[in-house]
Amino acid sequence: MSEATPVENGSSKPNKPPVNLALIVAVVALGLTGWQYLDTRQQLNKAQQALAERLADAGGSTKALQNQAEQAQASTRELQAKLALVEARVNESAGQYATLSGMYQELTKDRSDWLLSEVEHTLASPASSCSWPATSAARYRRWKGCRCGCRTSTIPA
């Protein structure tokens, strides 16, 4: 007699416990929140991986740029050394040119002096078979036409 018999209220359906609507809404909300958490977590992981890849690419690009900068600096040092060598050679050549120019001027001066003295000696020589007029223009014409020993003398080079 301890068994409880369902009391029939005039229906043949068994008695079901009442459905708690608030509990169902809470479970569905908890499920949706869990699903959204997992989805957000996956998106964050993808974003972290993409960021890591970009950082790695940027790091590689930075390394490549550093290598190029080092190569440019090495090339600049080499070119500066070559430029210094060329400048030294140019300065040396300029010095040699100045020396040679001075030597040439001295040589031409000596040659002109020698030629002038040779002409003066020929003109002043008493043994000359030519007679020389008083004006310089006439002397020049006469000297060009004179066959005294002037043409056989040698001029040093």
PEBEL-V325651 format. One record per backbone hydrogen bond with DSSP energy under -0.5 kcal/mol. NH is the residue of the N-H (numbers start at 1). CO is the residue of the C=O. Records with the same first field share a line. If there is no record, write none. Layout:
# PEBEL-V325651
NH = CO + CO
This chain:
# PEBEL-V325651
5 = 3
6 = 4
8 = 6
9 = 7
21 = 19
24 = 20
25 = 21
26 = 22
27 = 23
28 = 24
29 = 25
30 = 26
31 = 27
32 = 28
33 = 29
34 = 30
35 = 31
36 = 32
37 = 33
38 = 34
39 = 35
40 = 36
41 = 37
42 = 38
43 = 39
44 = 40
45 = 41
46 = 42
47 = 43
48 = 44
49 = 45
50 = 46
51 = 47
52 = 48
53 = 49
54 = 50
55 = 51
56 = 52
57 = 53
58 = 54
59 = 55
60 = 56
61 = 57
62 = 58
63 = 59
64 = 60
65 = 61
66 = 62
67 = 63
68 = 64
69 = 65
70 = 66
71 = 67
72 = 68
73 = 69
74 = 70
75 = 71
76 = 72
77 = 73
78 = 74
79 = 75
80 = 76
81 = 77
82 = 78
83 = 79
84 = 80
85 = 81
86 = 82
87 = 83
88 = 84
89 = 85
90 = 86
91 = 87
92 = 88
93 = 89
94 = 90
95 = 91
96 = 92
97 = 93
98 = 94
99 = 95
100 = 96
101 = 97
102 = 98
103 = 99
104 = 100
105 = 101
106 = 102
107 = 103
108 = 104
109 = 105
110 = 106
111 = 107
112 = 108
113 = 109
114 = 110
115 = 111
116 = 112
117 = 113
118 = 114
119 = 115
120 = 116
121 = 117
122 = 118
123 = 119
124 = 120
125 = 121
128 = 125
139 = 135
140 = 136
141 = 137
142 = 138
143 = 139
144 = 140
145 = 141
146 = 142
151 = 148
153 = 149 + 150
156 = 154
